[in-house]
């Protein structure tokens, strides 16, 4: 511990949130996106407080270091990321090392802190954040290199702690900390929650590497949740004290960030932003009258929004929601203390999409009393929600997070099965040293364990999770059509039987489901197990299978499709009869058995698929430079014309064939009409022109 009178230098270390992807991320763009999508807002807020008080400090961003490691020519170097992080941290000289903590990377944080203490034995190692707060006593009892844990909100506690560290017996007077005295662990009284969040300085975003590249900046607008879901640690951490910053303060910060970094898009960080309707209404009116056009997203409960409020939020710039649904079973809703009306939840999601706002819905499986019927309800809720284009779904395996009522109920009965919920860990493999810590200290790392489930097998649930999430990511509408035909759980059971027979040696895990092998296997499965038939449901599946089979998307997560190159230099304009039109790079023409747009429209609206026109169509898929795919179903004339553009025929030669492409075209001058049609296809990005062959 630093000696009395020390002029402190503080190193704040954000919790590593992307290091769990070690071994699964090799793409630089994906690594950068991961490293900048997880700003340590809590640490940035503390840094701003220290700046305001004139306390020397620096920020160490493990996520940015991870990105730099991936960008190295040999990211798989000796020992992986951990020794690199150790060397980097050991080279930082400070009197106090403050580690932010979260559940998923807590083992890594503990290991890093141990190495920092070895390199700087006279420095104080201080933990803070949700995970350390929940297991403060256990952490200090198990790890002698951790000196102090700051529990709960730290903006007021940390400066007081820094003052007390230089005073003999000063720690006992600091509220909200856990420390050692004479070999025993001592917990001081809880510090009061901050009553006025407006008084907090704006987080020190200038210390966050890469912020200048961010199109969206996260902005904390409040803290605390007034609800008490049994599986969630948020309400415990903030002691259920719901608070929002005033609209004037939030908009002041939005304007300042816009002026400094140029962004006009914000993720408003609060677990239950809409819990008090009147405050949200006031915020929206402030935004509408502030003279700036900002776009933003937020988190909310479906029972805390209605159509009128959603319409107002959309007008005020809201572009997306995160909705924690948790279960599609009314019985489980009551058991976990969520108590959502599921019909109202579905209506709120549809209403959100109708107002052109995105919605991410999150559900959890693996609750202690969950049955097969409860699981069926959750999966059905997901599949029904996916009929809205702007809805994305998450499906998690339950983790007994530290500090939750669920964890307290099952303490002592948690099981180790080696299956990690992505609430606790999102990678495919885990460091052996991390796993050793987890096995040695189950009370400190309970999120890596499981609660007993009387009716469901967790291995089956984990495979279902991977099947659903990667399946929906790769072929969403085919999954929706299969669900409509026979129910997606029946499809999953049939898939497992087929896979065991056809791919008996395949190791089935998340890595497999994210690979091209799964994509190929699943499409082969659908072709063999759901053959084309005369009924409308079969026709829909066949059409969507044809679509997926003909167009191979990049399967690696984070891989952006190639941008179409510009028209070759010196290429003639469309009016040149000697120009040679060809299909643009990145455009794929797909030949389907039925009206693709009609199939999708019926799935969206849940109308009978018998309404779909039974006629062959051609669909053009165009890969966009920034990722994603734009689909255009061609008219019969456009399809016939674009297929003449083989990169050999000139406009003159195509114009000679133009009158034969459709009935009645011979009434128009061939060359002007053909030029007009080709020009439209160029405008849509489907064709480009090259000079005529010599």
URHUFEN-V327597 format. One record per residue. N is the residue number from 1. RES is the residue in one letter. PHI is phi in degrees with one decimal (none if undefined). PSI is psi in whole degrees, -180 to 180 (none if undefined). NEAR is the number of other C-alpha atoms within 10 Angstrom. Layout:
N;RES;PHI;PSI;NEAR + N;RES;PHI;PSI;NEAR
This chain:
1;X;none;144;15 + 2;X;-61.3;147;18 + 3;X;-75.2;160;14 + 4;X;-60.1;138;12 + 5;X;86.9;2;10 + 6;X;-62.5;137;13 + 7;X;-86.6;99;14 + 8;X;-68.2;141;19 + 9;X;-118.6;126;17 + 10;X;-108.7;132;22 + 11;X;-109.2;115;22 + 12;X;-95.9;128;23 + 13;X;-118.7;112;22 + 14;X;-66.8;148;25 + 15;X;-65.3;134;28 + 16;X;-70.6;123;26 + 17;X;-112.5;-14;24 + 18;X;-113.5;-8;25 + 19;X;-65.2;-21;24 + 20;X;-67.7;-11;20 + 21;X;-88.4;5;18 + 22;X;-54.7;132;21 + 23;X;91.2;-14;16 + 24;X;-115.4;-13;13 + 25;X;-112.0;119;21 + 26;X;-126.2;-9;17 + 27;X;-89.8;127;16 + 28;X;-63.0;-41;17 + 29;X;-62.1;-41;16 + 30;X;-66.2;-41;17 + 31;X;-62.3;-42;25 + 32;X;-66.5;-40;18 + 33;X;-63.0;-42;15 + 34;X;-64.9;-41;21 + 35;X;-71.2;-27;24 + 36;X;-100.9;-6;20 + 37;X;-85.6;-5;18 + 38;X;-127.5;67;15 + 39;X;-69.3;139;24 + 40;X;-79.6;78;23 + 41;X;-58.1;-39;18 + 42;X;-61.8;-44;19 + 43;X;-68.5;-39;27 + 44;X;-64.0;-35;22 + 45;X;-66.6;-41;20 + 46;X;-64.1;-40;23 + 47;X;-61.6;-39;27 + 48;X;-65.2;-38;21 + 49;X;-64.9;-44;22 + 50;X;-64.8;-38;20 + 51;X;-60.3;-45;15 + 52;X;-61.6;-32;11 + 53;X;-94.5;1;10 + 54;X;72.6;26;9 + 55;X;-92.4;122;16 + 56;X;-59.1;136;14 + 57;X;-159.9;167;19 + 58;X;-147.8;159;18 + 59;X;-111.2;132;19 + 60;X;-112.7;118;23 + 61;X;-103.2;102;20 + 62;X;-65.7;-31;20 + 63;X;-65.0;-42;25 + 64;X;-65.9;-38;21 + 65;X;-62.5;-38;19 + 66;X;-61.8;-43;26 + 67;X;-61.8;-45;25 + 68;X;-64.3;-35;15 + 69;X;-65.8;-44;20 + 70;X;-61.9;-37;23 + 71;X;-74.0;-12;16 + 72;X;-64.5;150;12 + 73;X;-63.4;-24;8 + 74;X;-129.2;70;10 + 75;X;-62.1;-23;18 + 76;X;-89.1;30;14 + 77;X;-60.9;176;12 + 78;X;-54.4;121;10 + 79;X;87.6;-11;8 + 80;X;77.7;-154;15 + 81;X;-75.7;-35;18 + 82;X;-55.9;-51;17 + 83;X;-62.9;-32;14 + 84;X;-63.9;-45;16 + 85;X;-64.5;-38;16 + 86;X;-62.1;-48;17 + 87;X;-60.4;-41;14 + 88;X;-65.5;-43;14 + 89;X;-70.2;-37;20 + 90;X;-64.9;-25;18 + 91;X;-81.4;-9;11 + 92;X;-88.8;125;15 + 93;X;-104.4;119;15 + 94;X;-150.0;165;21 + 95;X;-90.7;-28;23 + 96;X;-133.2;129;22 + 97;X;-111.0;113;26 + 98;X;-103.2;113;25 + 99;X;-98.3;120;25 + 100;X;-74.6;149;23 + 101;X;-134.9;145;27 + 102;X;-136.3;165;20 + 103;X;-65.1;-41;24 + 104;X;-66.0;-35;26 + 105;X;-112.1;16;20 + 106;X;-61.3;-40;23 + 107;X;-59.1;-43;21 + 108;X;-64.3;-42;21 + 109;X;-59.5;-44;21 + 110;X;-61.0;-45;20 + 111;X;-65.4;-40;16 + 112;X;-65.0;-41;19 + 113;X;-62.4;-38;23 + 114;X;-61.2;-42;19 + 115;X;-70.9;-35;18 + 116;X;-64.4;-41;24 + 117;X;-64.0;-38;19 + 118;X;-63.4;-39;12 + 119;X;-77.7;-30;17 + 120;X;-132.7;72;20 + 121;X;-63.9;-21;15 + 122;X;-89.5;-6;14 + 123;X;-83.3;158;23 + 124;X;-92.3;131;23 + 125;X;-100.9;116;24 + 126;X;-118.0;129;24 + 127;X;-105.0;148;30 + 128;X;-150.7;179;26 + 129;X;99.7;177;23 + 130;X;-62.2;-45;24 + 131;X;-70.2;-48;27 + 132;X;-62.9;-36;27 + 133;X;-61.8;-39;25 + 134;X;-74.9;-26;23 + 135;X;-126.8;41;18 + 136;X;-62.1;-50;24 + 137;X;-63.5;-48;20 + 138;X;-60.4;-38;14 + 139;X;-64.2;-47;26 + 140;X;-68.5;-33;22 + 141;X;-69.5;-33;14 + 142;X;-90.9;-29;12 + 143;X;-126.2;97;13 + 144;X;-66.1;-16;13 + 145;X;-80.0;-11;20 + 146;X;-90.1;123;20 + 147;X;-92.2;-41;18 + 148;X;-144.8;144;28 + 149;X;-116.5;125;26 + 150;X;-91.0;121;28 + 151;X;-96.0;137;26 + 152;X;72.0;-154;24 + 153;X;-62.7;134;22 + 154;X;-114.9;-1;23 + 155;X;-62.0;-34;20 + 156;X;-89.8;-35;17 + 157;X;-71.1;-42;18 + 158;X;-60.8;-49;21 + 159;X;-59.3;-38;16 + 160;X;-65.8;-39;16 + 161;X;-63.1;-43;23 + 162;X;-61.4;-37;23 + 163;X;-67.4;-42;17 + 164;X;-72.0;-27;17 + 165;X;-61.1;-28;21 + 166;X;-91.5;8;18 + 167;X;-120.2;137;15 + 168;X;-63.8;130;10 + 169;X;59.4;23;10 + 170;X;-81.0;-20;14 + 171;X;-66.8;-31;23 + 172;X;-62.5;-22;19 + 173;X;-90.3;1;13 + 174;X;-95.7;119;22 + 175;X;-74.9;146;19 + 176;X;83.6;25;23 + 177;X;-129.5;159;28 + 178;X;-126.2;130;27 + 179;X;-151.2;-180;22 + 180;X;-105.9;142;18 + 181;X;-141.6;120;11 + 182;X;55.5;40;6 + 183;X;82.4;-2;9 + 184;X;-112.3;150;11 + 185;X;-84.8;131;16 + 186;X;-120.9;133;18 + 187;X;-111.2;120;20 + 188;X;-79.0;171;15 + 189;X;-61.5;155;13 + 190;X;-61.2;142;14 + 191;X;-77.6;148;17 + 192;X;-68.0;146;14 + 193;X;-66.6;152;18 + 194;X;-71.0;119;17 + 195;X;-77.5;-28;11 + 196;X;-127.9;95;12 + 197;X;-69.9;-18;17 + 198;X;-61.2;-25;17 + 199;X;-79.6;-12;10 + 200;X;-71.4;140;16 + 201;X;-69.0;158;17 + 202;X;-62.0;135;21 + 203;X;-50.1;151;21 + 204;X;-79.0;69;18 + 205;X;-59.2;-27;21 + 206;X;-64.7;-16;13 + 207;X;-89.2;-4;15 + 208;X;-92.0;107;18 + 209;X;-60.0;136;17 + 210;X;90.3;2;16 + 211;X;-63.1;-30;17 + 212;X;-66.5;-16;14 + 213;X;-95.9;-8;12 + 214;X;-76.6;131;15 + 215;X;-84.7;-24;12 + 216;X;-126.8;134;17 + 217;X;-115.1;129;24 + 218;X;-74.7;138;20 + 219;X;-135.5;119;19 + 220;X;-70.8;126;21 + 221;X;-114.3;-2;23 + 222;X;173.7;179;21 + 223;X;-145.3;157;25 + 224;X;89.9;151;21 + 225;X;-131.2;129;23 + 226;X;-80.3;-6;17 + 227;X;-94.4;175;17 + 228;X;-140.5;58;18 + 229;X;-66.1;138;22 + 230;X;-69.1;-23;20 + 231;X;-97.5;-5;22 + 232;X;-107.2;139;20 + 233;X;-98.2;-6;23 + 234;X;-62.1;-48;20 + 235;X;-64.4;-33;21 + 236;X;-68.0;-44;22 + 237;X;-62.0;-41;22 + 238;X;-99.8;9;20 + 239;X;53.4;39;16 + 240;X;59.2;21;15 + 241;X;-90.9;94;16 + 242;X;-74.6;128;20 + 243;X;-143.0;145;23 + 244;X;-125.2;144;23 + 245;X;-68.0;157;19 + 246;X;-70.7;151;17 + 247;X;-54.7;-40;20 + 248;X;-60.3;-41;15 + 249;X;-69.1;-43;15 + 250;X;-62.3;-46;22 + 251;X;-69.4;-33;19 + 252;X;-59.0;-44;14 + 253;X;-69.0;-39;18 + 254;X;-61.0;-44;20 + 255;X;-64.2;-42;17 + 256;X;-65.3;-41;14 + 257;X;-68.1;-36;19 + 258;X;-63.7;-42;17 + 259;X;-67.5;-37;11 + 260;X;-80.6;-43;11 + 261;X;-115.4;-6;16 + 262;X;84.3;-4;15 + 263;X;-81.0;146;21 + 264;X;-124.1;16;18 + 265;X;-125.4;131;22 + 266;X;-134.9;145;22 + 267;X;-100.5;109;20 + 268;X;-79.5;112;19 + 269;X;-89.1;112;17 + 270;X;-170.4;132;20 + 271;X;-64.1;-33;22 + 272;X;-137.1;66;24 + 273;X;-58.0;-35;24 + 274;X;-95.8;16;21 + 275;X;-59.8;-34;21 + 276;X;-114.0;103;15 + 277;X;-57.7;-44;14 + 278;X;-60.2;-36;11 + 279;X;-69.8;-35;15 + 280;X;-68.8;-42;19 + 281;X;-59.5;-45;18 + 282;X;-61.3;-43;13 + 283;X;-60.9;-45;19 + 284;X;-62.6;-42;21 + 285;X;-65.8;-38;15 + 286;X;-58.9;-45;16 + 287;X;-62.9;-44;22 + 288;X;-64.6;-24;16 + 289;X;-108.9;8;10 + 290;X;-85.6;-9;14 + 291;X;86.9;1;8 + 292;X;-123.3;149;13 + 293;X;-105.9;100;12 + 294;X;-106.4;148;20 + 295;X;-112.4;149;19 + 296;X;-157.8;160;21 + 297;X;-128.4;164;22 + 298;X;-157.3;173;22 + 299;X;-109.3;146;20 + 300;X;-157.7;164;19 + 301;X;-93.8;145;20 + 302;X;-67.0;-24;24 + 303;X;-85.0;4;16 + 304;X;-114.4;20;15 + 305;X;-135.4;157;22 + 306;X;-144.2;173;15 + 307;X;-60.9;-41;14 + 308;X;-64.0;-44;9 + 309;X;-66.9;-42;17 + 310;X;-61.9;-40;20 + 311;X;-63.4;-42;17 + 312;X;-64.8;-44;17 + 313;X;-62.7;-39;26 + 314;X;-63.2;-42;18 + 315;X;-64.2;-31;16 + 316;X;-85.4;5;21 + 317;X;107.1;3;18 + 318;X;-67.7;132;25 + 319;X;-121.0;-4;23 + 320;X;-173.4;156;24 + 321;X;-130.3;152;23 + 322;X;-111.7;121;21 + 323;X;-114.0;119;23 + 324;X;-84.7;104;21 + 325;X;-90.0;-43;26 + 326;X;78.1;-46;23 + 327;X;-152.7;145;30 + 328;X;-93.6;15;26 + 329;X;-111.7;126;24 + 330;X;-62.7;-34;16 + 331;X;-65.8;-45;13 + 332;X;-68.2;-35;23 + 333;X;-54.0;-44;19 + 334;X;-70.5;-40;13 + 335;X;-65.7;-32;16 + 336;X;-98.1;2;19 + 337;X;78.1;13;13 + 338;X;-82.7;-50;20 + 339;X;60.7;40;17 + 340;X;-81.0;146;21 + 341;X;-81.9;113;15 + 342;X;-69.2;-32;18 + 343;X;-66.3;-42;10 + 344;X;-65.3;-38;14 + 345;X;-61.5;-45;22 + 346;X;-62.0;-42;17 + 347;X;-64.9;-39;15 + 348;X;-64.7;-39;22 + 349;X;-65.5;-46;23 + 350;X;-62.8;-40;21 + 351;X;-64.1;-40;19 + 352;X;-58.4;-47;27 + 353;X;-65.2;-38;20 + 354;X;-62.9;-27;16 + 355;X;-91.6;19;18 + 356;X;62.4;33;16 + 357;X;-110.9;143;22 + 358;X;-75.1;155;21 + 359;X;-140.0;126;26 + 360;X;-105.2;123;18 + 361;X;-107.9;143;21 + 362;X;-124.5;127;17 + 363;X;-125.8;157;20 + 364;X;-127.8;143;23 + 365;X;-126.7;164;26 + 366;X;97.4;19;24 + 367;X;-67.6;151;26 + 368;X;-53.3;-43;19 + 369;X;-100.5;9;14 + 370;X;-66.0;137;19 + 371;X;-110.9;176;18 + 372;X;-61.2;-36;10 + 373;X;-66.6;-40;11 + 374;X;-62.8;-43;20 + 375;X;-60.9;-43;22 + 376;X;-60.2;-38;17 + 377;X;-64.1;-40;15 + 378;X;-67.4;-44;22 + 379;X;-65.3;-40;26 + 380;X;-63.1;-39;18 + 381;X;-61.4;-44;22 + 382;X;-62.0;-50;25 + 383;X;-64.9;-37;22 + 384;X;-66.9;-39;16 + 385;X;-66.4;-32;24 + 386;X;-69.7;-9;22 + 387;X;-70.2;-14;22 + 388;X;-90.9;126;20 + 389;X;-57.6;-37;16 + 390;X;-87.2;11;18 + 391;X;-104.4;132;21 + 392;X;-117.3;152;19 + 393;X;-123.1;145;20 + 394;X;-120.7;147;16 + 395;X;-140.8;112;23 + 396;X;-113.5;152;20 + 397;X;-87.9;134;21 + 398;X;-59.7;139;25 + 399;X;-123.7;134;26 + 400;X;-81.3;81;29 + 401;X;-62.8;143;27 + 402;X;-61.7;142;26 + 403;X;85.4;3;22 + 404;X;-99.2;160;20 + 405;X;-62.2;-36;19 + 406;X;-61.6;-44;21 + 407;X;-64.4;-42;24 + 408;X;-64.3;-38;13 + 409;X;-66.0;-37;13 + 410;X;-107.3;11;15 + 411;X;-55.6;132;15 + 412;X;90.9;-15;11 + 413;X;-116.7;9;12 + 414;X;-68.6;147;19 + 415;X;-116.5;145;14 + 416;X;-101.3;120;15 + 417;X;-128.3;4;11 + 418;X;75.3;4;11 + 419;X;-101.4;117;15 + 420;X;-99.8;128;24 + 421;X;-65.2;143;25 + 422;X;-75.1;-2;19 + 423;X;-70.5;-21;18 + 424;X;-112.7;-28;24 + 425;X;-162.5;131;21 + 426;X;-109.5;-1;17 + 427;X;-83.4;-178;19 + 428;X;-101.7;-25;16 + 429;X;-135.0;154;15 + 430;X;-124.3;144;15 + 431;X;-59.8;137;13 + 432;X;-62.6;-36;9 + 433;X;-67.6;-38;11 + 434;X;-62.1;-45;16 + 435;X;-63.9;-38;16 + 436;X;-61.5;-42;11 + 437;X;-62.2;-44;17 + 438;X;-61.0;-44;20 + 439;X;-69.0;-31;15 + 440;X;-78.6;-28;11 + 441;X;-131.9;71;15 + 442;X;-62.0;-30;17 + 443;X;-73.1;-21;18 + 444;X;-89.5;-31;25 + 445;X;-121.8;53;25 + 446;X;-68.2;-22;25 + 447;X;-65.2;-15;26 + 448;X;-90.9;1;28 + 449;X;-104.7;-177;25 + 450;X;-132.6;153;27 + 451;X;-85.3;152;24 + 452;X;-65.8;136;17 + 453;X;-118.0;120;14 + 454;X;-76.4;-27;12 + 455;X;-119.2;-14;13 + 456;X;-127.3;144;18 + 457;X;-92.2;126;11 + 458;X;-66.4;-33;21 + 459;X;-61.7;-41;12 + 460;X;-64.7;-42;10 + 461;X;-66.4;-39;17 + 462;X;-64.6;-43;22 + 463;X;-66.2;-39;16 + 464;X;-61.5;-42;18 + 465;X;-56.3;-51;22 + 466;X;-63.4;-43;20 + 467;X;-59.6;-47;23 + 468;X;-68.0;-51;24 + 469;X;-67.8;-45;19 + 470;X;-76.3;-33;20 + 471;X;-64.1;-46;19 + 472;X;-65.1;-38;18 + 473;X;-62.9;-36;16 + 474;X;-92.5;-38;20 + 475;X;-145.3;72;17 + 476;X;-57.0;-54;18 + 477;X;-71.9;-29;25 + 478;X;-65.1;-40;24 + 479;X;-64.1;-40;23 + 480;X;-64.1;-42;23 + 481;X;-66.1;-40;27 + 482;X;-65.3;-39;21 + 483;X;-61.3;-41;19 + 484;X;-67.5;-33;16 + 485;X;-73.9;-45;17 + 486;X;-143.3;5;11 + 487;X;86.8;128;17 + 488;X;-69.1;-27;20 + 489;X;-67.6;-36;17 + 490;X;-67.1;-38;13 + 491;X;-61.9;-43;18 + 492;X;-61.8;-45;16 + 493;X;-61.4;-41;13 + 494;X;-66.9;-39;14 + 495;X;-62.7;-43;18 + 496;X;-62.8;-40;17 + 497;X;-64.6;-45;13 + 498;X;-62.9;-45;18 + 499;X;-64.2;-42;18 + 500;X;-61.5;-33;12 + 501;X;-80.2;-40;10 + 502;X;-94.3;-25;12 + 503;X;-132.7;59;13 + 504;X;-65.3;-22;11 + 505;X;-95.4;0;9 + 506;X;-74.2;132;12 + 507;X;-82.1;116;10 + 508;X;-92.7;107;17 + 509;X;-151.8;-173;13 + 510;X;-62.2;-35;19 + 511;X;-62.7;-41;15 + 512;X;-63.8;-46;17 + 513;X;-67.0;-22;22 + 514;X;-88.9;0;20 + 515;X;-98.4;169;15 + 516;X;-66.1;-27;15 + 517;X;-62.3;-43;13 + 518;X;-62.8;-44;21 + 519;X;-57.0;-49;22 + 520;X;-64.0;-43;13 + 521;X;-63.4;-43;17 + 522;X;-67.6;-41;18 + 523;X;-65.7;-37;17 + 524;X;-64.4;-41;14 + 525;X;-60.1;-48;17 + 526;X;-62.8;-42;19 + 527;X;-62.3;-37;16 + 528;X;-85.3;-33;11 + 529;X;-95.4;-18;13 + 530;X;-129.8;67;16 + 531;X;-66.7;160;12 + 532;X;-60.3;140;17 + 533;X;-140.4;179;12 + 534;X;-83.7;-20;7 + 535;X;-73.8;158;10 + 536;X;-64.5;-39;18 + 537;X;-62.5;-41;19 + 538;X;-65.3;-40;17 + 539;X;-62.4;-39;23 + 540;X;-64.6;-46;30 + 541;X;-62.6;-43;26 + 542;X;-60.7;-45;23 + 543;X;-62.4;-45;22 + 544;X;-71.1;-33;23 + 545;X;-64.8;-43;23 + 546;X;-59.2;-42;19 + 547;X;-60.1;-51;22 + 548;X;-68.1;-35;19 + 549;X;-71.0;-38;16 + 550;X;-78.1;-26;13 + 551;X;-116.7;110;14 + 552;X;-90.3;110;13 + 553;X;-81.0;157;18 + 554;X;-60.5;128;16 + 555;X;-93.0;-20;18 + 556;X;-75.8;127;15 + 557;X;-59.7;135;15 + 558;X;88.3;-4;17 + 559;X;-84.7;119;15 + 560;X;-86.2;140;19 + 561;X;-68.4;157;17 + 562;X;-68.8;145;14 + 563;X;-77.1;146;14 + 564;X;-67.6;131;16 + 565;X;-69.3;157;11 + 566;X;-67.3;163;11 + 567;X;-56.1;135;15 + 568;X;-51.8;146;11 + 569;X;-59.6;135;8 + 570;X;82.8;7;9 + 571;X;-65.6;138;16 + 572;X;-73.6;158;18 + 573;X;-70.1;168;14 + 574;X;-60.8;-29;19 + 575;X;-70.2;-16;14 + 576;X;-73.7;119;16 + 577;X;-67.9;-17;17 + 578;X;-94.8;1;19 + 579;X;-65.3;153;23 + 580;X;-116.9;105;25 + 581;X;-78.4;145;27 + 582;X;-144.9;160;21 + 583;X;-67.2;134;22 + 584;X;-65.8;149;18 + 585;X;-59.8;137;18 + 586;X;91.1;-4;19 + 587;X;-102.4;130;21 + 588;X;-120.9;131;18 + 589;X;-96.5;125;21 + 590;X;-116.1;133;17 + 591;X;-104.6;117;17 + 592;X;-119.3;156;19 + 593;X;-78.5;-24;18 + 594;X;-142.0;171;21 + 595;X;-63.3;106;21 + 596;X;-62.7;-48;24 + 597;X;-60.9;-37;16 + 598;X;-65.3;-41;16 + 599;X;-61.3;-49;26 + 600;X;-63.4;-41;20 + 601;X;-63.1;-40;15 + 602;X;-68.1;-37;18 + 603;X;-66.5;-41;21 + 604;X;-59.3;-48;17 + 605;X;-92.5;-2;10 + 606;X;60.9;32;12 + 607;X;-85.3;163;12 + 608;X;-59.6;134;12 + 609;X;-73.3;-10;20 + 610;X;-63.5;-16;14 + 611;X;-76.1;-10;11 + 612;X;-73.3;128;20 + 613;X;-60.8;130;15 + 614;X;-91.9;76;14 + 615;X;-142.2;142;10 + 616;X;-63.2;144;13 + 617;X;-136.4;163;20 + 618;X;-117.0;130;22 + 619;X;-114.9;136;21 + 620;X;-104.3;123;22 + 621;X;-104.8;125;19 + 622;X;-117.1;121;23 + 623;X;-76.2;132;21 + 624;X;-89.7;147;16 + 625;X;-57.4;-35;14 + 626;X;-93.2;12;10 + 627;X;103.3;157;14 + 628;X;91.7;173;14 + 629;X;-133.9;137;16 + 630;X;-107.3;128;11 + 631;X;-109.4;137;14 + 632;X;-136.3;119;16 + 633;X;-83.3;123;17 + 634;X;-83.7;147;15 + 635;X;-68.1;163;12 + 636;X;-58.6;-40;13 + 637;X;-67.0;-46;14 + 638;X;-61.7;-40;16 + 639;X;-63.9;-44;18 + 640;X;-66.2;-40;16 + 641;X;-68.6;-45;20 + 642;X;-67.0;-26;21 + 643;X;-76.6;-15;11 + 644;X;-79.8;-16;19 + 645;X;-86.4;77;20 + 646;X;-95.7;8;12 + 647;X;80.7;6;17 + 648;X;-120.1;-47;15 + 649;X;-69.7;143;18 + 650;X;-87.2;169;23 + 651;X;-58.9;-39;25 + 652;X;-60.3;-44;18 + 653;X;-68.9;-37;15 + 654;X;-68.6;-39;22 + 655;X;-61.1;-33;21 + 656;X;-66.1;-29;12 + 657;X;-91.6;-11;15 + 658;X;-57.3;-44;24 + 659;X;-61.5;-20;19 + 660;X;-86.5;-5;12 + 661;X;-76.3;-26;15 + 662;X;-157.4;153;12 + 663;X;-65.2;134;9 + 664;X;94.1;-9;9 + 665;X;-70.4;-20;15 + 666;X;-70.0;-6;12 + 667;X;-82.0;-10;8 + 668;X;-111.4;152;12 + 669;X;-59.8;125;12 + 670;X;-63.5;-49;17 + 671;X;-67.0;-48;20 + 672;X;-61.7;-41;12 + 673;X;-66.0;-42;15 + 674;X;-65.4;-44;22 + 675;X;-59.7;-43;20 + 676;X;-60.7;-46;13 + 677;X;-66.5;-41;17 + 678;X;-64.7;-40;26 + 679;X;-61.4;-37;17 + 680;X;-66.0;-40;14 + 681;X;-68.1;-33;18 + 682;X;-66.5;-43;18 + 683;X;-60.6;-35;11 + 684;X;-79.0;-3;11 + 685;X;80.5;16;16 + 686;X;-93.1;-26;22 + 687;X;-124.4;153;20 + 688;X;-133.7;168;27 + 689;X;-118.2;140;27 + 690;X;-119.3;158;21 + 691;X;-62.3;155;19 + 692;X;-64.0;146;18 + 693;X;-63.2;144;11 + 694;X;-69.7;none;3
